[in-house]
Structures are given as structure tokens and as C-alpha cells.
Amino acid sequence: MPLILLALPLAMALLCLMVTDRRLLGAISIVGLATIVLTTVLIARQVFTGSNVVWGQFIFIDALSSLILCLVGIIGFMVALYSIGYLDHDIQEGQLSERRLKYFYFSLYIFVFTMFLVLVSANLGIMWVAVEGTTLATALLVGFYNKRNSLEAAWKYIIICTVGIIFALFGTILLHYAAVSVTGESGSLDWQTLRRVARQLDPKLLKLAFIFVLVGYGTKAGLAPMHTWLPDAHSQAPSPISAMLSGVLLNCAFYGIIRFHLIITEALGPQFSSNLILFFGVLSIAVALPFILVQHDIKRLLAYSSVEHMGIIAAAVGLGSKLALYGAFLHMINHALTKSSLFFIVGNVCQHYRTKRIIRIKGLVKTMPITGPALVIGGLAIAGSPPFSIFMSEFIIISSGFAQGRNVVSSLILILITLIFTGVIYATSNMALGTPPSRVKVGEQGNFAVAFVLIPLLPVAILGVYIPAFIQTILQQVTAVFIGGNQ
Amino acid sequence: MGMQNYQGFVNFLITLLLVTTFLIILARRLNSVIMAVIIQGLLLVALSATLGWTTGIHEMYIAAVLTLVVKVLIIPVVLIKAVNIVAIKREVESFLNMKMTLLFAVCLVFISYLATGQVIGKGSGLLHGALPVAVSLMLIGLFLMINLRFPIMQIVGLFVMENGIFLAGIGTTIGMPLVIELGIFMDIMVGVLIMGVLVFRINQSFDIIDRKNLRNLRG
């Protein structure tokens, strides 16, 4: 089963290279990602109903990895559906040539493959190779429009992330160095083995390794102050790709940090790595704030909001109590769904208004009868207003912080997200209300594009008032990974 | 066969690695930079082959061959192509002047020796000299990327950083397991190719390729 999971996206990528017709490409990509979702769900079902999936020496899937696997599958499937309408429109407008479409799908599938590889590998070295692979797979997607700004964004993205990831490799080598005398060549990068023998490793080296890894994978996860590539890449990439970057790639990179965090916690106790993660988490929320308040570009606003939400997830993992972890992973699900649907919505809006500048987008509710209200709902949801799910997870995280007695940090997070709330609501209401500019026609971007702004918002609304039993079990099992219950 | 007999030669190679890094810093023309890049790659090949011979670990030979292919052939070829297509001016421009650049680089080497001595302690690891030089290469590579204007030179900076990592890997633990080593080489190769493509495309849409032009996205 895990082999199918890895082979499918690779096979699909190669298949896409051979096809040029855009209808056929669209159909192939939908079928492909539907099959992939099915596989991830089957794997997740096996993991959550009993046993971890193990295959050979290099593949190990537990509750934590299968949660993110499912997110990659689901968001990937929605992206495949949404891309069809979005890319059709770009081709009609002459932004893209049909000839290049196959490279879009090729890179998309390679991207999915590398993320799966990050999540299923039992070996920290292979995980590193895969994380660097995600950068390479997406660099050309970020620059897909071949315009000056998108090429600048792609260049910044590949350079900053590669440098960051080189630090992570140094951290991995240091860990390898610390472990090799204890475990021998074969197990020295296997994170399960490492977790078991963590107490025998040299604590000085472990600390150093963790700092390098945190900086390295933190760059990729969009933690401040290493986040500078993120707003550029997210704003310049085609909207479906922005949804993918924001919704799942950041989580995959953060997953890398968590794996190291678990080893370090085992060796040095919870203080050292938790506090570092907490610090970078809160810093990210704080850094995102001013940029959200004065933002002029709607896609950059969403990108900074991703920095904020990754910060919240990191802060919750840093707080580390059972409740906080529950909140962290609920927040991960919520953020992935809400942010990807917002990128779909904004993708429609930007194509319709032909601009990304917030001041030039007015009267959305009048011009786009479905996307307009959807933007209002999505804006409220991402800002964290009740009754949407992000309010729920933020509430859980902050109250768990207070329950732990960490009042200063929790109040700080509370104040920061309240201020960000005002910024996001101000921007969305500015776009939704007002008189639309006369050049903009009334109408939607086509039925296909409209359907996918609404579908992901549905679970966001439901999860805010009611968390189904199966999601409860999933989240409990994921938090159990942290206390070693799922080994 | 004891390590001791070869320790001198290995240390000599490691010192030469540092010297080539300074050659890259000092070079005024892109052609000489690429020359230094090739020499540095060859030194790494020699180093891993020597270690393979003295330790009897066959994986080191594979690492040597991979280094030869990726770092002595493919990367320099991509760089030369990029320079030929793109470069109008073939002089290297930096933000700091040469004296400051050198001073900075020397300081970085000094810091690396101090820092690694602090953390690791003397006498641990396979090669005493490897780790401080490895960290120096990483820091100088990063510094090159910040200091030099030309995007191609940023690829060179990355190359130097990666060589530092490679040295750290073989110097401390005789390299990572083979599967991972293969993956790392593939990543570097694909990465440099994609950077080459991007440099080419940036050149098509900007008239002069300079990082001054890559500064539109802010805030």
C-alpha cells in the first residue's frame, strides 16, 4: 500500500508529460488525484484503526504522518478540480499557452510525490532529500507565469529555501554523528530507533543539531524571521499552487521539525526544544501582524496570514500539553481547508478584476454573487471569528495555555490574533462592499470555478460547531504520538 | 592500513579546500571563479577517494565518482553555459570592496575554528581538521551569496556551502548511508539545473541580470 502511494503520483507525472490536450489532461489529473485520495484514506484507516504501516527499512507511517498524508491528498484533489477552470481562464486570456499545461500537471504530481515521501519516510536523511525535493518541484511552478515578478519570486524561493535546507542537512549530519556510535550505520537516522536511544546521545550535539534543523525546516515552514520567501512565492504562483503551498507544504515542513522535536524531547526533556518552537511560533504571529494591517495585495495578505497560522500551530506544539497538541492539529486541519478555499476564492476574484491590489477590488458582493459572499465567509473564518472552526482551535490552544499557567505567552498570542482579526476583516470588507468599478462585469468565473469555492468551506463551518467522533479519535491518536503511546 | 599515515595528506587536501574558497572570493572574472569551482570539486573527489582507500569503505569510492560527475562536470557546465548566455559584463561585482570582503572571510574562518572547538571538543570525529573547515565553507558560501551581485555567483555560493556540508559529512562519520548520499547528489544536480533555467528566463525578461532588478517584491 505505501508503495502504491508513492508510485501513483510518479506514474501520473509521467503520464501527464505525454498528453497535450487540456481536456484530457484535466480528466487525467482528476482521476489520478481521486485515486491518490482514496489510497491515503485507506492507509489512514489502517493506521487509525490499529496498526502503523511499516514497509521495509525506510517506510513508516504513524498517526501523525497519516493525518498530514490525508490533508495532502484532500487538498491536492481539490486543487486538481479547481485548476481546470482556473487554467482554462488563463489560457483564454493568453496568460499561458496550452502547450505548457502539461508541465504544470507534471510539476504538481512531482510535488505531491515529494510531500508523500517526506511523510512516509522512516529515515531523517531521506526526509531531508524529500523536503529539498518539494522546493525543486515547486520552484518552476512559482515562476510559471514567466513574468518579472514571478521569476523574482521563484528565484528568491529556490535560493532562500535551499540555503535554509542546507542548514537542516547540517543538523541532520550532526544528529547522525551523535547517533552513529550508539546505533551503528544502519539505524543512525531512523527516527524510531533514535527516539528509543535518545538518552544515550550527546546532549550538546543534539542541541546544536536541533537549532540547525529548526532554522532549516523552519525556513520551509514559513516561521519568522526565515519566512521572507513565502509572501513572494504565494502571491506570484498560480492560485491553485498557492493553495497547495499554503495548505499543505508548510505543514509537511513543520512535520520535519516535529520529528526532531520528539527525539530531542526524549533526550533532554521537554524544556529545550519546546521553548524554541514556542518562541519562533509567537515571533511569527508578531511579525505577520504589521504586514497584514497595511497590506495592499490580497494574495500577500493571505500569505502573511499563513505565517501567522503556522506560528499559532508552532506555538501550540511548543506549549505541548495534551490539550494544546489537540488544538494544534485541529488548527492544522482547519487552516489547510480554510486557506486553500480562500486561495480558490481569491484566484477567481483576481482573474475577474485582473488585479491583486485590495484598493482596486470593490463591490465584490454585487459583481460576483457567489464568490463575493464566499470571500466574506472565508475572511471571517480565517480571521478566527465564531462559529467557524479556526475560532474553535484557537480557543482550545489559548485556553490550554492559560490552563498551564503560561499567562504571559497566552495573553500575547490572544492580543496578536485579535489585532490580526481586525486587519483581515478590514481588508475583506473593503473588497466585498462599496461600488464596483465600472469596467468590471457582473458574473462568475463559470460554474466549475464557483463550485470549488464553496465545497471546502462546508467542513470549515461544520467543524466550528461540531467535531465528529472520527476526527476526535484521529486527533487523540495524533497527540498520543507525542507521549510515545503510538509506537 | 592506519589512518595516521594518511592524516597529513588528508589535512593537506582539507587546507587546499579552504584555499580554493579564498580563490573564489578573490577572483575578479567569472571564468576564474568557475576554474576555482572545478578545482574545489576535484579536491573533494581526491579527498573521498583517499578516505575510501585508507578506511576500506567502498561507499566512499561511489561518493567520489558522484562528486566527479556532479561537481566537476555537471555544475561547472551549467555555470559556463549560464555565463555564456547571460553575461554581458564578465567582471564580478560585490557590495563590499575587496579588502572588506577578505577581512570578513578571514573572520568567518576564525569564528568557525573557535565555535567548533567549543562544541565538539578536540580529538573527536574522524578528521580533526574537517569540521572547522566545513563550517568555514558554509559560512563563506553564505557570505558570498549575500555579498555578490550576480545571480550566477549565488549558485557558486550555494555550491561552496554544499561542499562544506559534504566535508562535514565525510569528516565526522565517513559519510551518510549510500541511499541518502545518492538522494543528496540528485537534489543538488536538479537544483542547479533548475537555477540555470531560472537564470536563463530571468535574463530573457530583464535586460541586464543583476540582483538590483530582483527587488520589486516587498512588504
Interface residues (C-beta under 8 A of the other chain):
Chain A: F58 N123 G125 I126 W128 V129 E132 G133 T135 L136 A139 L140 G143 N146 K147 R148 N149 L151 E152 A153 A154 W155 K156 I158 I159 T162 V163 I166 L169 F170 I173 L174 H176 Y177 V180 E185 S186 S188 L189 K204 L205 L208 P231 D232 S235 Q236 F291 V294 Q295 H296 R300
Chain B: V119 I120 G125 M138 L142 M145 P151 Q154 L158 M161 E162 I165 A168 G169 T172 T173 M176 P177 V179 I180 G183 I184 M186 D187 V190 G191 I194 M195 V197 L198 R201 I202 S205 F206 N213 L214 R215 N216 L217 G219
